Amino acid sequence: MFDHAPHAATYAARAVGLNGDGKAALETERAWQWENLAPELRSICFPKGR
């Protein structure tokens, strides 16, 4: 499951972007994920940083 965490965040952000709002929606989703994720898990879910 550890290996799936970064992909889950990316898929969620992409799904938001597919609704027609484009890059702004994707960036908003990624920012929300970052802010709502426990700090100790950020390096796992966002290995390249925010």
mmCIF file of the N, C-alpha and C atoms, coordinates in Angstrom:
data_MODEL
# 
_entry.id   MODEL 
# 
loop_
_atom_site.group_PDB 
_atom_site.id 
_atom_site.type_symbol 
_atom_site.label_atom_id 
_atom_site.label_alt_id 
_atom_site.label_comp_id 
_atom_site.label_asym_id 
_atom_site.label_entity_id 
_atom_site.label_seq_id 
_atom_site.pdbx_PDB_ins_code 
_atom_site.Cartn_x 
_atom_site.Cartn_y 
_atom_site.Cartn_z 
_atom_site.occupancy 
_atom_site.B_iso_or_equiv 
_atom_site.pdbx_formal_charge 
_atom_site.auth_seq_id 
_atom_site.auth_comp_id 
_atom_site.auth_asym_id 
_atom_site.auth_atom_id 
_atom_site.pdbx_PDB_model_num 
ATOM 1   N N  . MET A 1 1  ? 0.799   -1.189 0.000   1.00 0.00 ? 1  MET A N  1 
ATOM 2   C CA . MET A 1 1  ? 0.000   0.000  0.000   1.00 0.00 ? 1  MET A CA 1 
ATOM 3   C C  . MET A 1 1  ? 0.848   1.262  0.000   1.00 0.00 ? 1  MET A C  1 
ATOM 4   N N  . PHE A 1 2  ? 1.999   1.216  0.589   1.00 0.00 ? 2  PHE A N  1 
ATOM 5   C CA . PHE A 1 2  ? 2.886   2.374  0.648   1.00 0.00 ? 2  PHE A CA 1 
ATOM 6   C C  . PHE A 1 2  ? 3.160   2.927  -0.751  1.00 0.00 ? 2  PHE A C  1 
ATOM 7   N N  . ASP A 1 3  ? 3.360   2.041  -1.712  1.00 0.00 ? 3  ASP A N  1 
ATOM 8   C CA . ASP A 1 3  ? 3.680   2.468  -3.074  1.00 0.00 ? 3  ASP A CA 1 
ATOM 9   C C  . ASP A 1 3  ? 2.491   3.110  -3.785  1.00 0.00 ? 3  ASP A C  1 
ATOM 10  N N  . HIS A 1 4  ? 1.297   2.898  -3.290  1.00 0.00 ? 4  HIS A N  1 
ATOM 11  C CA . HIS A 1 4  ? 0.108   3.434  -3.954  1.00 0.00 ? 4  HIS A CA 1 
ATOM 12  C C  . HIS A 1 4  ? -0.221  4.862  -3.522  1.00 0.00 ? 4  HIS A C  1 
ATOM 13  N N  . ALA A 1 5  ? 0.265   5.300  -2.393  1.00 0.00 ? 5  ALA A N  1 
ATOM 14  C CA . ALA A 1 5  ? -0.100  6.611  -1.850  1.00 0.00 ? 5  ALA A CA 1 
ATOM 15  C C  . ALA A 1 5  ? 0.187   7.759  -2.820  1.00 0.00 ? 5  ALA A C  1 
ATOM 16  N N  . PRO A 1 6  ? 1.368   7.845  -3.412  1.00 0.00 ? 6  PRO A N  1 
ATOM 17  C CA . PRO A 1 6  ? 1.608   8.964  -4.331  1.00 0.00 ? 6  PRO A CA 1 
ATOM 18  C C  . PRO A 1 6  ? 0.671   8.932  -5.540  1.00 0.00 ? 6  PRO A C  1 
ATOM 19  N N  . HIS A 1 7  ? 0.340   7.746  -5.992  1.00 0.00 ? 7  HIS A N  1 
ATOM 20  C CA . HIS A 1 7  ? -0.527  7.621  -7.157  1.00 0.00 ? 7  HIS A CA 1 
ATOM 21  C C  . HIS A 1 7  ? -1.965  8.021  -6.837  1.00 0.00 ? 7  HIS A C  1 
ATOM 22  N N  . ALA A 1 8  ? -2.425  7.717  -5.649  1.00 0.00 ? 8  ALA A N  1 
ATOM 23  C CA . ALA A 1 8  ? -3.793  8.073  -5.264  1.00 0.00 ? 8  ALA A CA 1 
ATOM 24  C C  . ALA A 1 8  ? -3.976  9.587  -5.262  1.00 0.00 ? 8  ALA A C  1 
ATOM 25  N N  . ALA A 1 9  ? -3.005  10.314 -4.765  1.00 0.00 ? 9  ALA A N  1 
ATOM 26  C CA . ALA A 1 9  ? -3.093  11.771 -4.758  1.00 0.00 ? 9  ALA A CA 1 
ATOM 27  C C  . ALA A 1 9  ? -3.120  12.312 -6.181  1.00 0.00 ? 9  ALA A C  1 
ATOM 28  N N  . THR A 1 10 ? -2.310  11.747 -7.046  1.00 0.00 ? 10 THR A N  1 
ATOM 29  C CA . THR A 1 10 ? -2.267  12.191 -8.443  1.00 0.00 ? 10 THR A CA 1 
ATOM 30  C C  . THR A 1 10 ? -3.579  11.885 -9.153  1.00 0.00 ? 10 THR A C  1 
ATOM 31  N N  . TYR A 1 11 ? -4.132  10.697 -8.954  1.00 0.00 ? 11 TYR A N  1 
ATOM 32  C CA . TYR A 1 11 ? -5.394  10.335 -9.606  1.00 0.00 ? 11 TYR A CA 1 
ATOM 33  C C  . TYR A 1 11 ? -6.531  11.236 -9.155  1.00 0.00 ? 11 TYR A C  1 
ATOM 34  N N  . ALA A 1 12 ? -6.575  11.562 -7.879  1.00 0.00 ? 12 ALA A N  1 
ATOM 35  C CA . ALA A 1 12 ? -7.626  12.451 -7.380  1.00 0.00 ? 12 ALA A CA 1 
ATOM 36  C C  . ALA A 1 12 ? -7.499  13.833 -8.006  1.00 0.00 ? 12 ALA A C  1 
ATOM 37  N N  . ALA A 1 13 ? -6.299  14.329 -8.093  1.00 0.00 ? 13 ALA A N  1 
ATOM 38  C CA . ALA A 1 13 ? -6.078  15.644 -8.703  1.00 0.00 ? 13 ALA A CA 1 
ATOM 39  C C  . ALA A 1 13 ? -6.444  15.625 -10.184 1.00 0.00 ? 13 ALA A C  1 
ATOM 40  N N  . ARG A 1 14 ? -6.103  14.561 -10.869 1.00 0.00 ? 14 ARG A N  1 
ATOM 41  C CA . ARG A 1 14 ? -6.456  14.451 -12.291 1.00 0.00 ? 14 ARG A CA 1 
ATOM 42  C C  . ARG A 1 14 ? -7.961  14.391 -12.474 1.00 0.00 ? 14 ARG A C  1 
ATOM 43  N N  . ALA A 1 15 ? -8.636  13.659 -11.623 1.00 0.00 ? 15 ALA A N  1 
ATOM 44  C CA . ALA A 1 15 ? -10.094 13.550 -11.726 1.00 0.00 ? 15 ALA A CA 1 
ATOM 45  C C  . ALA A 1 15 ? -10.739 14.914 -11.580 1.00 0.00 ? 15 ALA A C  1 
ATOM 46  N N  . VAL A 1 16 ? -10.246 15.724 -10.681 1.00 0.00 ? 16 VAL A N  1 
ATOM 47  C CA . VAL A 1 16 ? -10.773 17.072 -10.517 1.00 0.00 ? 16 VAL A CA 1 
ATOM 48  C C  . VAL A 1 16 ? -10.524 17.882 -11.780 1.00 0.00 ? 16 VAL A C  1 
ATOM 49  N N  . GLY A 1 17 ? -9.355  17.730 -12.360 1.00 0.00 ? 17 GLY A N  1 
ATOM 50  C CA . GLY A 1 17 ? -9.014  18.462 -13.569 1.00 0.00 ? 17 GLY A CA 1 
ATOM 51  C C  . GLY A 1 17 ? -9.839  18.057 -14.774 1.00 0.00 ? 17 GLY A C  1 
ATOM 52  N N  . LEU A 1 18 ? -10.378 16.853 -14.770 1.00 0.00 ? 18 LEU A N  1 
ATOM 53  C CA . LEU A 1 18 ? -11.163 16.364 -15.897 1.00 0.00 ? 18 LEU A CA 1 
ATOM 54  C C  . LEU A 1 18 ? -12.561 16.968 -15.975 1.00 0.00 ? 18 LEU A C  1 
ATOM 55  N N  . ASN A 1 19 ? -12.988 17.645 -14.924 1.00 0.00 ? 19 ASN A N  1 
ATOM 56  C CA . ASN A 1 19 ? -14.342 18.186 -14.948 1.00 0.00 ? 19 ASN A CA 1 
ATOM 57  C C  . ASN A 1 19 ? -14.436 19.498 -15.722 1.00 0.00 ? 19 ASN A C  1 
ATOM 58  N N  . GLY A 1 20 ? -13.340 19.914 -16.354 1.00 0.00 ? 20 GLY A N  1 
ATOM 59  C CA . GLY A 1 20 ? -13.372 21.087 -17.202 1.00 0.00 ? 20 GLY A CA 1 
ATOM 60  C C  . GLY A 1 20 ? -12.772 22.331 -16.596 1.00 0.00 ? 20 GLY A C  1 
ATOM 61  N N  . ASP A 1 21 ? -12.381 22.282 -15.331 1.00 0.00 ? 21 ASP A N  1 
ATOM 62  C CA . ASP A 1 21 ? -11.806 23.457 -14.686 1.00 0.00 ? 21 ASP A CA 1 
ATOM 63  C C  . ASP A 1 21 ? -10.313 23.606 -14.965 1.00 0.00 ? 21 ASP A C  1 
ATOM 64  N N  . GLY A 1 22 ? -9.710  22.577 -15.516 1.00 0.00 ? 22 GLY A N  1 
ATOM 65  C CA . GLY A 1 22 ? -8.327  22.650 -15.932 1.00 0.00 ? 22 GLY A CA 1 
ATOM 66  C C  . GLY A 1 22 ? -7.296  22.714 -14.828 1.00 0.00 ? 22 GLY A C  1 
ATOM 67  N N  . LYS A 1 23 ? -6.196  23.375 -15.153 1.00 0.00 ? 23 LYS A N  1 
ATOM 68  C CA . LYS A 1 23 ? -5.025  23.409 -14.275 1.00 0.00 ? 23 LYS A CA 1 
ATOM 69  C C  . LYS A 1 23 ? -5.308  24.062 -12.925 1.00 0.00 ? 23 LYS A C  1 
ATOM 70  N N  . ALA A 1 24 ? -6.155  25.067 -12.902 1.00 0.00 ? 24 ALA A N  1 
ATOM 71  C CA . ALA A 1 24 ? -6.466  25.736 -11.630 1.00 0.00 ? 24 ALA A CA 1 
ATOM 72  C C  . ALA A 1 24 ? -7.117  24.760 -10.658 1.00 0.00 ? 24 ALA A C  1 
ATOM 73  N N  . ALA A 1 25 ? -8.031  23.939 -11.135 1.00 0.00 ? 25 ALA A N  1 
ATOM 74  C CA . ALA A 1 25 ? -8.698  22.957 -10.280 1.00 0.00 ? 25 ALA A CA 1 
ATOM 75  C C  . ALA A 1 25 ? -7.704  21.906 -9.794  1.00 0.00 ? 25 ALA A C  1 
ATOM 76  N N  . LEU A 1 26 ? -6.799  21.503 -10.673 1.00 0.00 ? 26 LEU A N  1 
ATOM 77  C CA . LEU A 1 26 ? -5.791  20.515 -10.292 1.00 0.00 ? 26 LEU A CA 1 
ATOM 78  C C  . LEU A 1 26 ? -4.904  21.077 -9.185  1.00 0.00 ? 26 LEU A C  1 
ATOM 79  N N  . GLU A 1 27 ? -4.452  22.308 -9.333  1.00 0.00 ? 27 GLU A N  1 
ATOM 80  C CA . GLU A 1 27 ? -3.601  22.925 -8.321  1.00 0.00 ? 27 GLU A CA 1 
ATOM 81  C C  . GLU A 1 27 ? -4.345  23.120 -7.004  1.00 0.00 ? 27 GLU A C  1 
ATOM 82  N N  . THR A 1 28 ? -5.605  23.467 -7.078  1.00 0.00 ? 28 THR A N  1 
ATOM 83  C CA . THR A 1 28 ? -6.421  23.636 -5.869  1.00 0.00 ? 28 THR A CA 1 
ATOM 84  C C  . THR A 1 28 ? -6.565  22.304 -5.143  1.00 0.00 ? 28 THR A C  1 
ATOM 85  N N  . GLU A 1 29 ? -6.799  21.245 -5.888  1.00 0.00 ? 29 GLU A N  1 
ATOM 86  C CA . GLU A 1 29 ? -6.944  19.911 -5.284  1.00 0.00 ? 29 GLU A CA 1 
ATOM 87  C C  . GLU A 1 29 ? -5.639  19.472 -4.629  1.00 0.00 ? 29 GLU A C  1 
ATOM 88  N N  . ARG A 1 30 ? -4.522  19.664 -5.313  1.00 0.00 ? 30 ARG A N  1 
ATOM 89  C CA . ARG A 1 30 ? -3.226  19.268 -4.751  1.00 0.00 ? 30 ARG A CA 1 
ATOM 90  C C  . ARG A 1 30 ? -2.932  20.053 -3.476  1.00 0.00 ? 30 ARG A C  1 
ATOM 91  N N  . ALA A 1 31 ? -3.253  21.340 -3.476  1.00 0.00 ? 31 ALA A N  1 
ATOM 92  C CA . ALA A 1 31 ? -3.028  22.162 -2.284  1.00 0.00 ? 31 ALA A CA 1 
ATOM 93  C C  . ALA A 1 31 ? -3.895  21.679 -1.135  1.00 0.00 ? 31 ALA A C  1 
ATOM 94  N N  . TRP A 1 32 ? -5.148  21.321 -1.430  1.00 0.00 ? 32 TRP A N  1 
ATOM 95  C CA . TRP A 1 32 ? -6.052  20.812 -0.392  1.00 0.00 ? 32 TRP A CA 1 
ATOM 96  C C  . TRP A 1 32 ? -5.500  19.517 0.193   1.00 0.00 ? 32 TRP A C  1 
ATOM 97  N N  . GLN A 1 33 ? -5.053  18.620 -0.688  1.00 0.00 ? 33 GLN A N  1 
ATOM 98  C CA . GLN A 1 33 ? -4.488  17.350 -0.216  1.00 0.00 ? 33 GLN A CA 1 
ATOM 99  C C  . GLN A 1 33 ? -3.299  17.605 0.700   1.00 0.00 ? 33 GLN A C  1 
ATOM 100 N N  . TRP A 1 34 ? -2.404  18.482 0.282   1.00 0.00 ? 34 TRP A N  1 
ATOM 101 C CA . TRP A 1 34 ? -1.206  18.786 1.062   1.00 0.00 ? 34 TRP A CA 1 
ATOM 102 C C  . TRP A 1 34 ? -1.574  19.303 2.450   1.00 0.00 ? 34 TRP A C  1 
ATOM 103 N N  . GLU A 1 35 ? -2.480  20.261 2.501   1.00 0.00 ? 35 GLU A N  1 
ATOM 104 C CA . GLU A 1 35 ? -2.867  20.893 3.767   1.00 0.00 ? 35 GLU A CA 1 
ATOM 105 C C  . GLU A 1 35 ? -3.609  19.940 4.703   1.00 0.00 ? 35 GLU A C  1 
ATOM 106 N N  . ASN A 1 36 ? -4.324  18.975 4.157   1.00 0.00 ? 36 ASN A N  1 
ATOM 107 C CA . ASN A 1 36 ? -5.136  18.075 4.972   1.00 0.00 ? 36 ASN A CA 1 
ATOM 108 C C  . ASN A 1 36 ? -4.451  16.752 5.291   1.00 0.00 ? 36 ASN A C  1 
ATOM 109 N N  . LEU A 1 37 ? -3.271  16.571 4.792   1.00 0.00 ? 37 LEU A N  1 
ATOM 110 C CA . LEU A 1 37 ? -2.511  15.354 5.055   1.00 0.00 ? 37 LEU A CA 1 
ATOM 111 C C  . LEU A 1 37 ? -1.608  15.569 6.265   1.00 0.00 ? 37 LEU A C  1 
ATOM 112 N N  . ALA A 1 38 ? -1.510  14.566 7.109   1.00 0.00 ? 38 ALA A N  1 
ATOM 113 C CA . ALA A 1 38 ? -0.618  14.655 8.269   1.00 0.00 ? 38 ALA A CA 1 
ATOM 114 C C  . ALA A 1 38 ? 0.797   14.956 7.781   1.00 0.00 ? 38 ALA A C  1 
ATOM 115 N N  . PRO A 1 39 ? 1.466   15.923 8.399   1.00 0.00 ? 39 PRO A N  1 
ATOM 116 C CA . PRO A 1 39 ? 2.811   16.316 7.951   1.00 0.00 ? 39 PRO A CA 1 
ATOM 117 C C  . PRO A 1 39 ? 3.787   15.152 7.813   1.00 0.00 ? 39 PRO A C  1 
ATOM 118 N N  . GLU A 1 40 ? 3.688   14.177 8.684   1.00 0.00 ? 40 GLU A N  1 
ATOM 119 C CA . GLU A 1 40 ? 4.624   13.048 8.613   1.00 0.00 ? 40 GLU A CA 1 
ATOM 120 C C  . GLU A 1 40 ? 4.359   12.139 7.408   1.00 0.00 ? 40 GLU A C  1 
ATOM 121 N N  . LEU A 1 41 ? 3.223   12.287 6.745   1.00 0.00 ? 41 LEU A N  1 
ATOM 122 C CA . LEU A 1 41 ? 2.903   11.472 5.571   1.00 0.00 ? 41 LEU A CA 1 
ATOM 123 C C  . LEU A 1 41 ? 3.148   12.215 4.253   1.00 0.00 ? 41 LEU A C  1 
ATOM 124 N N  . ARG A 1 42 ? 3.420   13.481 4.319   1.00 0.00 ? 42 ARG A N  1 
ATOM 125 C CA . ARG A 1 42 ? 3.574   14.283 3.094   1.00 0.00 ? 42 ARG A CA 1 
ATOM 126 C C  . ARG A 1 42 ? 4.694   13.761 2.199   1.00 0.00 ? 42 ARG A C  1 
ATOM 127 N N  . SER A 1 43 ? 5.797   13.355 2.770   1.00 0.00 ? 43 SER A N  1 
ATOM 128 C CA . SER A 1 43 ? 6.909   12.874 1.941   1.00 0.00 ? 43 SER A CA 1 
ATOM 129 C C  . SER A 1 43 ? 6.567   11.556 1.266   1.00 0.00 ? 43 SER A C  1 
ATOM 130 N N  . ILE A 1 44 ? 5.623   10.827 1.808   1.00 0.00 ? 44 ILE A N  1 
ATOM 131 C CA . ILE A 1 44 ? 5.197   9.560  1.201   1.00 0.00 ? 44 ILE A CA 1 
ATOM 132 C C  . ILE A 1 44 ? 4.239   9.831  0.046   1.00 0.00 ? 44 ILE A C  1 
ATOM 133 N N  . CYS A 1 45 ? 3.252   10.675 0.278   1.00 0.00 ? 45 CYS A N  1 
ATOM 134 C CA . CYS A 1 45 ? 2.236   10.947 -0.743  1.00 0.00 ? 45 CYS A CA 1 
ATOM 135 C C  . CYS A 1 45 ? 2.704   11.951 -1.788  1.00 0.00 ? 45 CYS A C  1 
ATOM 136 N N  . PHE A 1 46 ? 3.646   12.787 -1.417  1.00 0.00 ? 46 PHE A N  1 
ATOM 137 C CA . PHE A 1 46 ? 4.186   13.797 -2.329  1.00 0.00 ? 46 PHE A CA 1 
ATOM 138 C C  . PHE A 1 46 ? 5.707   13.678 -2.333  1.00 0.00 ? 46 PHE A C  1 
ATOM 139 N N  . PRO A 1 47 ? 6.237   12.607 -2.923  1.00 0.00 ? 47 PRO A N  1 
ATOM 140 C CA . PRO A 1 47 ? 7.681   12.385 -2.874  1.00 0.00 ? 47 PRO A CA 1 
ATOM 141 C C  . PRO A 1 47 ? 8.502   13.492 -3.549  1.00 0.00 ? 47 PRO A C  1 
ATOM 142 N N  . LYS A 1 48 ? 7.891   14.241 -4.449  1.00 0.00 ? 48 LYS A N  1 
ATOM 143 C CA . LYS A 1 48 ? 8.608   15.339 -5.126  1.00 0.00 ? 48 LYS A CA 1 
ATOM 144 C C  . LYS A 1 48 ? 8.302   16.676 -4.479  1.00 0.00 ? 48 LYS A C  1 
ATOM 145 N N  . GLY A 1 49 ? 7.609   16.662 -3.360  1.00 0.00 ? 49 GLY A N  1 
ATOM 146 C CA . GLY A 1 49 ? 7.221   17.891 -2.692  1.00 0.00 ? 49 GLY A CA 1 
ATOM 147 C C  . GLY A 1 49 ? 5.892   18.394 -3.199  1.00 0.00 ? 49 GLY A C  1 
ATOM 148 N N  . ARG A 1 50 ? 5.492   19.497 -2.657  1.00 0.00 ? 50 ARG A N  1 
ATOM 149 C CA . ARG A 1 50 ? 4.199   20.055 -3.014  1.00 0.00 ? 50 ARG A CA 1 
ATOM 150 C C  . ARG A 1 50 ? 4.243   20.521 -4.433  1.00 0.00 ? 50 ARG A C  1 
# 
